[in-house]
Amino acid sequence: MSGGIPTMSPSPPPPAPSLVTDALDGALVPPRARRFFCNRTLNLRSLRAIGFDMDYTLVHYAVHAWEERAFEHARAGLAARGWPVGDWSFDPELVTRGLVLDLKLGNVVKANRFGYVTRAAHGTRLLEFDEQRRAYSRLLVDLAEPRWVFLNTLFSLSEGSLFSLGVELLDAGALPHAMGYADLYDAVKSCVDAAHVEGELKAEILAAPERYVELDPELPLALLDLKHAGRDLLLVTNSEWGYTDAMMRYVLDPALGGRSWRELFTLIIVQSRKPAFFTAKQPVFEVVDESGLLRPWIGKLRPGGAYLGGHAGLIEQGLGIAPEEILYVGDHMFADVHVSKDILRWRTALVLHELEAEIAAAESFEADQRLLARLMREKREKELRFSQVRLGLQRIEAAYGPRPQAPPERLRQLLQSLRAELVALDQQIAPLARAAGRLVNERWGPLLRAGSDKSLLARQIERYADVYTSRVSNFLVETPFEYLRAPLGQLPHDGSEPG
């Protein structure tokens, strides 16, 4: 490969359920985890262009391996500042996407869709219920406030882990100079950003991609389907040209029969500086050759070209298409989905790779979930009966209003019986509820649930992602000709309960 980028031979991909069918009619009923899930109705036939992020979207990394190396590079940066971090190691279960850092109290929290904290940790220790209540009973997580940092991509896992470990050092007085939790986060983020930018980490990835990249053998076919259906495919990534070219060669070229990955894409934009790509006008340069040679570019973008920088308006102008005719697919909740939806009104799709594990865990828990739902219905009915009997007894004792005919002693006995039944129900419900709260991750539970409610991450997905899915190759099922319809939104009074 030219430009000093090493040639990489792909390793055999791990076995995975295939979406390709040999049926004559092409019929395919995919696993639920491989579907698209729709928040707002999206007619794929109406799209003229589909844009993709690269990292964790078209190229999916082995999360533990990648984030462990990012962690180690950032840890070395902190050690160079004199921090005693030699015994730190990366724990992939310590934090998850969708958690929030509290820069005032030094906590990591999980919140529901309304911003109420449902679980919290200080350092690596989960807070007891009373501690959590004292800290957050009168406080809502508002992501617009600088106090809160949302971990909204898989690249955030090493950052969140380093912050949690740093809190324990700070509390112990082990850091070389006085700082607050916000200062601690700034130092951690600076070292993590440096690990991504300075090149050593990406050089390791390029040298041994088989260790860090999870190949999806169905991805090339999915992109070919979209292209041959008449869609302009766009690549808009923050990665630099050399790394982008190497990664895309690795994941796509072996399946293209001697053709280059570049032939799939109408426009390629590297070092886009998202989210600024969607919010500001930046200068644009043409990538002249595979070595990454640049020259300034003025005017409309040329189909088939590769560029550095620029802004989203150039795509609309160059292709002559309206915002609602572009779908942008990415993994970053803010830089890919939130901004492109909020500013440009592009249609949006979020890649949530963890969704496959989330759905698998939910399916394995399905029988227990049905039992839990039945017990909760029974509990609500008994609680209603208990409160009605208690109110009747109150009216008898205070001599007002309509009163029950039963004597007070009979009502007291009924209250005692109902109370015992509720205690017995709680003993059955508690272990099931605890198990439901530990699905996927023992500390934090499912990504998209916070207790019995939706998580803050789920709310962000609802607001800004028209659709979400686990991987780009799921386009093999939801074809370019599909009409994706959002389900009827359920209200509490609709009469059916989730279970």
N, C-alpha and C positions, 0 to 999 in steps of 0.2 A: 504494500500500500504506500502511496506517495506521501510526501510531507512528513516523514518521520513517524507515521503511525504504524505500529506493527501489524502484520497480517494475522488474523485470528481464525482458527478453524472451530466451527461450532461443535460442542459436545452433544451426544444424544440427549434429547429432551426427556424429562421424567415422564413416565406413563400418566395419562390423564384421560378422562372420559371424552370421547370424540363427539363433535357435533355434526360431522359429515355423515351422510346417509347414502346407502346404495339403493334405497327404495326407488322404484320406477317413477312414482308420483312425487318424489322429493319430500314426502311428508316426514316431519321430524318433531317429536315431542321431547323437548330438552329437559334436563334437570332444572328444578326451580332456581337453583343458584346460578344458572347460566342465562337467565332471562334479563330483559330490560324492565325496570320498574318506573312507572310514569307518575309524575306529580302534576304535569300540565300536558294536555293532549298535544301530540307532536306527529304531524304527517311527514314521514320520511320522504314521501314522493315529492313534496314541495321544496325540498332542499336542493340547492345547486352546488353548495360547497360544504365540506366537512373538514374542520381543522383539528389537529391533534397536538397535544403536548408530547414530549418524548419520555422523559424520566418518570418511571412508575406509571406510564400510560401505554405507549407503544413498547417501551422497554421496561419489563418488570424485573426488579432486582430481588435476589434472595435477601429478605429484609434483615434477618439476623446477621448474615455475613457482611452486608454493606454497612449497616448501622454500627456494627461492632468496630469496623475499621474507621468510620467517621468518628466514633467515640474515642478510639485510641489516638487518632491524629489531634483531636481537640484536647484530650487529656495531656498530650505532650506539650501543647501550647500553654496550658495552665501551669504545667510543671516548670516551663521556662520562665514563668512569672514568679516562681518561688513557692507555689502552692504544694502542700504535701499530699499529692494525689497518686503516689506510686502504687498503692494497693487497690485502686479503683478498678472495677471490671464492669463490663456491660451486661445488664440483666434485661432481656427482651420483654419480660413480664412486668417490669417496674412501672412503665407508663404505656398508654395507648393513644392512638389518634383520638381527637375529640375532647381530651382533657384540657384544663385551663390552669395556667400558673398564676398564683396570687402573689404579686410582687410586693405587697404590703406585709403579709403575714408569713411569707415563705412557704406557702402550702401549694399542693397540687390538688385540684378539686374536680369532681364530676358534677355537672348541673343538669337539671331537666330543661325542657323547652321554655319554661318561664323564667329561668335563671336561678331557681332555688337549688342550693347545694345539697346533693344527696349522698355524697361520700367525699372524704377529704383525707389527705396524708400530709404530714409534716416531715420533710426529709424522706426517709424510706419507711416511716411508721404510720400506719393508718390511724387516724384519730378515733378515739372512743366517741360514742354517741353524744355524751354530755359535752365533751370538748368541742365537737363539731357544732352543736346547737349554740353554745356560747359564742362561737366565732361568727356564725352565719345565719342565725335565726331571723335577724332583722336586715339581712343584706341580700341583694340580688346581683348575680353576675351580669354585668353589662359590658359587652365586648367593645363598645365605643370608648370606654374609659381606659386610660393608659395603665391602670393597676393590673389589668387582666391580659394575659398572653395566651391565645388559642393555639393549641397544637393541632394544626389542621392538615398535616400531610405526614406520610411515613418518614420523610426526612426529619421530622421533629422529634423522633423517638430518642435519638442520641442527645439532643438538646435538653429534653425533659429529664432524662436520666442524669445528666451532668448537673443540672440545676438541683435535683433532689439530693444528690450526694454532696453538693456544695453547701446546701443549707445546713447539713450536719457539721461540716467543718466550720462554718460561720458561727453556729450556735456554740461550738466548743472553743471558740476563740483561737482557732488554729490557722487562720488566714494571716498573711503578712502585714496587712494594714486594715484599719477599721473600714467597714463598708456595710451598707444595708442590703436587703434582699434584691432591690432593683439594681444596685451596683453589681451584685453577684451575677444576676441574669445578663447584664450588659457584657461582663467579662466572658461568660460562657458562650453567649451568642457570637461574640467577636471571634473566639477560637473556632467555633463550629463553622462560621462563614469562611474563615481563613482556610480551614481544611478542605472546603468545597472549591475554593477559588484558586488556591496556590498551585494546584496541579499534581501534587504527589499522590493524593488519594485516587484521582482518576487515572493516573499512570498505573497504579496497582490494578485497577479494574481492567484496563486495556491489556495488561500483561497476562492476566489469568481470568478472562471473562467467564469461563465455565464455572468458576467458584462463586461469582457474584450475580450472574444473570440467569433467570429462569426462562428458558426459551418456550414460547408458545407455538407449536407447529401449525396451529390453525390461523394464526395472525395473517400471514401472507395471503391466504385465500380470501379472508374477510376483506382485506384491502382491495384485492383484485375484483371482487364482486362489486364493491362500491364504485371503483373506477370504471368498470365496464358498464355500469348502470348509468353512466354519464355524470357522476359527481366529480367536481374538482376537489382533489385531496390536498390539504395544506399541512405543512409541518411548521409549528411555531414553538420554539424551545429557547430556554435561557442558556443552554449549554453552548460552548464554542464550537466552531466548525469541525476541527480535527476530531474531537470526541464524538460529536454527532455523527459524522461520516463513518467512523469506526464502529460505533454501536449499531447503526442502521445496517451497515454491511453484515454485521454479525447475525442480527436477528432476521433479516429479510433475504439477502442475496442468495443463500444456498437453495432457497425454494423457488427462485425466479428463473431458473433454466438459463443462466448465463446473462440475464439482463441485470441492470443496476437498479438498486432501490430508488434512485433518483427519478427513474421513469414513472414511478407510481404517483409522484407529487407534482401538482401544477405549480406550487410555490413552496419554497423552503426558506424559513427565516430563523437564523441562529442569533444567540446573544440578544434576544428580543427585550430583555429587561422587564418582563412582566412583573408586577401589574402596570408599570409605566407604559408598556406597549399599548394598553387599552385606554390610558388616561391622558397621554401627552404626545405631542409631535416630536419625534426624535429623528436625527439624520439617518440616512440609509446608505449602505455601501453594498456593492455587488461582490459576491465571492467569485473571483475570476476563474480559479482552477482548483484542483483537489488539494493543493498545498495550502489553500486558505488565503491566497493573495487577494487583496481588496482594492477596489477603486470606488470613488464617490459615484453615486447614482442620483440622477435627477429625472423626474417624470414618472410615468406609470411603470409599475413592476411588470417585467416580461414573463409570461407563462413559460415554465420550464427553468426559470432562473433560481439561483440561491442568493440570499441577501443577509446582511447583518444589520440589526437595528430596525429603524423605521417605526411605523405605527399601524394600528388596525385599519385606519381610514384608507391606507394605501391598498389594502386587500380589496376593500369594497370598490374603490375606484378602478383598480387594475383589472378586476374581473367583471365589473359592471353589474354588481349584484346588491340587493337590499339586505339590511341587517337580519331580517327574519328568514332569509334564505340560507343563512350560515349556521351550522351547528358546530360548536367548539367543545372538544372532548379533552378533559384533563383530570388530574388527581388532586390538585391543590384547591382547597375549598375557597380561598380568597383570591389568589392570583389568577386562577384559571376560570372559575365558575362565578364567583360573586361579582367581580369587577366587569367581566364581559357581559353579564346579564344586566347589572345595575346601570352601567354607563352606556353601552352600545345596543342593548336589547338583542344581542345575538341569542340564538337558542343554545342551550347548554346541557352537557352530559358529564356527570361525575363518575370517574372510575374509582370504585371502592373495593379494592382487591380483598379486603378482609370479609367482604360480604359472603363469600363462599363458606368460610368457616363459621360465620354467624348463622347462616341458614342451616348448615349441617348440625350445629349444636341445638338449634331450635327444633329441628326435626327429630333429633334423638331424644329430646325432652318432651315430645308432643303428648305422650300418654300422661305423664306427670302434670303437664300444663292443663290438660282437660280436667284432671282430678282437682288441681288447684283452683281452677275456675269454678267447678261445681261446689267445692267447699266454701269459696268466697261468696257465691250466691246464697248458700245456706246460711252463712254467717250474717250477711246483710238482712236476710229475712228475719232471723232471730233477734238481731239488734233492733230492727224496727218494732217487732213484737215487744221486746223488753222496754223500749222507750215509751210505747203506748200504755203498757201496764203501769209503768212508773208515773206517767202523767195522770192516769186515772186515780192512782193511790194519792197523788198530791192533791187532786181536786176533792177527794173524800176528806182528807185530813184538814184542808183549808176551807171546806164547805163553800165551794163556789162552782158555778157552771154545771154542765151535764156530767153526771157521775155514773160509774159502773154499778150494776146491781150486786155484784159479788162483794162479800164482806172484806174488810181490809186485811184480815189475817190470811184469807185465801190468796189475795193479790201478792202478799209478801212471800208466801210459799211459792207462788208461780215465778216471782222475780228470782228467788233463790235457785229454782230449778233451771230457769233460762240462763242464769249466770254460770251455773255448772256446765251446761251444754256449750256455752260460748268458750269457756276455758278449755273444754275438751276439743272443740274445733280448732282453737288456736294452737293446741299441741300438735294437731295434724298439719296445720297450715304452715307453721314456722319452718320446719325443715325443708318443705317444698319451696317456700319463698326464698330461703337462703340459697338453695340450689339454683333457682332461677336467676338469682342475682350474681351467681358466680360462673355462669356459662361463658365460655370463650376465654375469660381472664379471671383468675381467682381473686384478684384484688379489686378489679373495676367492673367486671361483668360485661354484658354485651355492649357493643359500641353504640347502638341506636336505641337502647333502653336505659332509663334511669329510674330504678324501682319499677312501679307500675305505669310510668309515663314515658313519653319520648324523651330522648336525651337532647341536650343543646345541639350536638352535632346533627341529629336527625332533623331538628328544626331548621338549621342552616341549610341542609340539603333540600328540605321542602321549599324554602324561600327562594333558593337561587338555582337549583338544578332542575331543569325540566324533566330529565330522566336520569337514572343512575343504574350502574351495572358493575359487574365484578371485573370485566376485562374487555378489551376492544374486539376480540374474536367472537364475542357474543352477537356481533352483527351477522354472523352466519345464520342465526335463528331469526332475529328481527331484521329482516332483509331490507334492502333499499326501497322496497315497495310497500313496506308495512305502515299501517296507521295506528299509532300508539295512543290509546285512550286512557285518560286518568280515571281511576275508580271514583264512584260516588263518595264524596266526603262524609264520614260518619259523624253524627252529633250525639251527645249523651242521651237525648230523648228519642232516638230512632228506634229503640226497642230491642236491638240485638247487642250483645256484649262480645268483645273480643275474647277469644279463649284459646 
